């Protein structure tokens, strides 16, 4: 029971940090320059930058504080304690399982470490459709450079595990493009358990990078603490009303006050807080256009062992079908880790066929397709709503446009798997059978019913709901993440994206958060220089910001 | 084979028509039936006695253990399931319990399964297997959703348990001696 890894949160330095478990205590100091709701990709970098600039910061996190000593490669413990709704979050009709983190560090604690810059096509679409001319590739590239250096993001240097290598080999044989995934790791042990919290601190999540830095500078962290609503009057935010994440909410509520509030509770979480707070929303944009990168999955059996449960979970991807010339939905191809719990969650069906497949787990390969939603009128995304108890739920209708894409992506994945030498292939669908030839697989795909609950749809990327736009008619915040109607409220997280990203979103959130936080820091009278970016300065000047506010 | 399928379909359609009544009135019936059965069973945090009976019957079918397997020792599974349910939000927990009430309360169980006498534990393995298969593709989205969600819940809890890993040839995580530690439990 002794680890060779030092847990950052048990060090002597950490004992001095202002960390509060809301189930047991709350801070005496209740006034801050900035309150940040959420400690994931957006909140982590925002806290780091604002505290570095000299601002007093409080971080509110609804999830628990767990660190490397708690991360024991135990799927059962991890999914129920580190994921939203005990790992059982779904869309309102139960059709799409949503894996989303709920812990200090947010989803960055349990993601699979894949890093991609926001595709230029996505930024162009935002410029064309939402007037976000400031977020061009040139401006953003300096922020990507900054984050990549900060988190050690590099293309994976090791050999891809066989699960990934099969995707690579199938693509090569068919002439489809593929490439190596960049990962935010330092000294990775190649265990394969990124999804249950990194036990070696190799993953450069917010838990081990930005948050310790912010805490060292005096930031306060209150975890197991639900931000019930934002307090506001006229056009000003005054603070946040909170309560412990469990227990008697009414009697244990307390208020924190600040000059500025940053909402970084993630897509679903951030719009939910705005809705609970009855924030002005004359154009009814809050919670709308929420996206998921809906995922389909294709399993294949191989003669030689695949052992998809070991090794860096994601090291190869293909964007060959990401930007089709026609109007069909594009998709990115990747693979998931295949530990038993996740593998069975991805494999639709039940009974003896399911059992026989699980018995061959070491020989199973799985390829997934992440569909790029939000770029077409028939892909409007979902809407975050509040249940009667105030908790959020995402209504996400599955359109025919999406099902056409799912059928197409399953066809592509079967081609790749057979090209790589699969003995048999089965799409994740409750009515599907294992087929030994591509022809039989394609025939089956034509015969199956494509509707919710029968075909697997999952998601590990929730985006949107508080989208950026040049105009309040089509978004919740401007390109700086500033709310259109409340002066001292910002939204800095994945909920700001006006569409899905078309790639695993963590690096997009990090880079945008750095840009927004640096801007906010200057706005609060504490300018900070993080990058040497003339383009950004010029963009700021065009917007009429004083030079001292530029970065 | 064709004849058997047709028979199954006719039986299923009949259930479907009855099911529409059942589901439409479930909201009023369920509280009545579940009122006396709301408390967790002894030594459990969430699972009620009739939940355990229900899962005892359907788990071997969902996992695909076959009817000749001994299923008596499922204590570890029920404890893990109970633990998992404890992490669900109240609204999801409530929805799940309502669905189980729908499946187990005598009148609604009879309407949905065609068997009014006896509880789930008296059902044959094959009957449950056929019923569950029908529900996966039912015209009634509530049955599809319920059977799909319960299947996934059972399977992920089942395979999360190390005692079930040898059966699927999963050797477990690497470097456990160096990396598995006493949790902080902050």
Interface residues (C-beta under 8 A of the other chain):
Chain A: X1 X2 X3 X4 X5 X7 X9 X10 X21 X64 X65 X66 X67 X68 X69 X70 X72 X73 X75 X76 X79 X80 X81 X85 X86 X87 X88 X90 X93 X94 X95 X97 X189 X191 X192 X193 X199 X200 X309 X310 X339 X340 X341 X343 X344 X345 X348 X349 X350 X351 X352 X353 X354 X355 X356 X358 X359 X360 X361 X362 X387 X388 X389 X391 X430 X431 X449 X452 X453 X454
Chain B: X61 X62 X63 X64 X65 X66 X80 X83 X84 X86 X87 X88 X89 X90 X91 X92 X129 X132 X133 X136 X137 X141 X144 X145 X148 X149 X151 X152 X153 X155 X156 X157 X158 X159 X160 X161 X164 X165 X167 X168 X169 X170 X173 X174 X175 X176 X178 X179 X180 X181 X182 X183 X184 X185 X186
